[in-house]
Amino acid sequence: MSSDVMQENNFALNLVQADPQTGKLQIWQSGTIAWVIGAQTPPVQGTIRLPGYYKTDITFEGTTSQTTAGTILIASGGSNEVQVDFTIAYKTDGFLFTGSYLGGLMNLLDFSAQETYLYIMEGLSPQ
């Protein structure tokens, strides 16, 4: 990728957590995650939207690295409601799904609850 080319990524996103009563996984919130990889510094800038829970967008910055399993994105950011740190892997799949998928972990500090939560991130994109 040349330094003047921007690559935009958009995914539908689920944050998944373990239900303490059943021990099973459940979707906590759904929303979107989008980021641009390009010539800016830092090289990745994006936004997470969880409109069912947070009123403001969660902005983040990070870096990527390429592996044989896909692209790894390590990022952090926040809003006036939360602070987030996360690591995801994403890759295009042309076999079972025509598009891209992502998976990873998010550490989220909720300022109003004054607690930190750990969520599984999963997402799909038609790109």
N, C-alpha and C positions, 0 to 999 in steps of 0.2 A: 504494500500500500504506500503510495507516495505521500509526502507530508501535506500536500494541498487537497487530498481527497478526504471527504468526511463520510463516515459510515454511521448510519442511524439504525438503532435497534429498538424495537417496540414489542413488548410481551404482555399478555394477560398474566396476572400474578395471583397466586394463592400463598398465604402464610399459614402454615400448618403447625399445630401443637398437639401434645399428648393430653387427652382427657384424664384428669386425675382419678375420676370415679371408675372409668372403664379400662383405662390403660391403652385405649385405641387412639389413633390419630384422627384429628378433626380439623376442618378449615376454620381458622380464627377470623381472617379477613381476606377479602378479594379486592383486587384493584388492577393497576397497571404499573409497569416499570418501563422507562424509556431512557436511552442514553445515546450520546454521540461520541464517536472516536474520531479524532482528527488532529489538526496541527496546534490546537490550543494547549495551554499549560494550566492544570494537569491534563494529560491526554484524554481522559474520559470525564464527561460531565453529564449528569442526568437527573431524573425526577422519579419519585415513587408517589403514586396517588392511591390512598386508601380512604375513599370518600365515605364509607360506612362507619368510620371511626375517627379519623383525623380531619379537621377542617382545612388545614393548610397542606400544601405539597411538601414532600420531604426531598430536599435537593442533596445531591451527593457528588463527590469527585473520587477518582481512582485511577488505577492503572490496569493494563491487561498484559497477559503473556500467552503465547501459543504453545499448546501441547498436542500430542497425537490424539488425546481424548477430546479436544476442543479448546476453546478459549477460556482462560481463567480471568475473572474480574475481581479485584480486591478494591473495596470502596468504603468510604465513610462520609457522613454528613448529618443533616438534621433539619429541624424547623423549630418554631417556638414551642412545639409540643413534645418533640422527641429528639433523641440522638440515636443514630444507627451506625453499625459497623457490620459489613457483610462480605462474604466470599461466595461467588457463584461460578459455575462452569456452564457454558452454553455451546451448542453445536447445531449445525444444519443437518437434518436427517431427510434423506430422500427414499428411504426404504419402507419404514412403517408409517411415517408421517411426512407429508410434504411441507416442510417448514423447519423451524428451529425449536429447541426445547432448552430449558435451564433448570438447574437445581443447585441448592446451596444452603447455607446457614446465615441467619441474621441475628445479631445481638441488638436488642432495642431497649433503650432507656426511656421510659415514659415519665415525663416530668410531673404530671399531675398525680400519678400513682406512686411516684418516687420509688419505682421498682424497675429491675432489669428483667427482660424476658428473652428467651431463645426460641426462634422459630425456624422451621424448615421452609425454604423458599422453593416453589415449583412454578413453572410457567411455560407457556406455548406461544408461538408466533407463526403466522402464515408466511413470514419472510424466509 
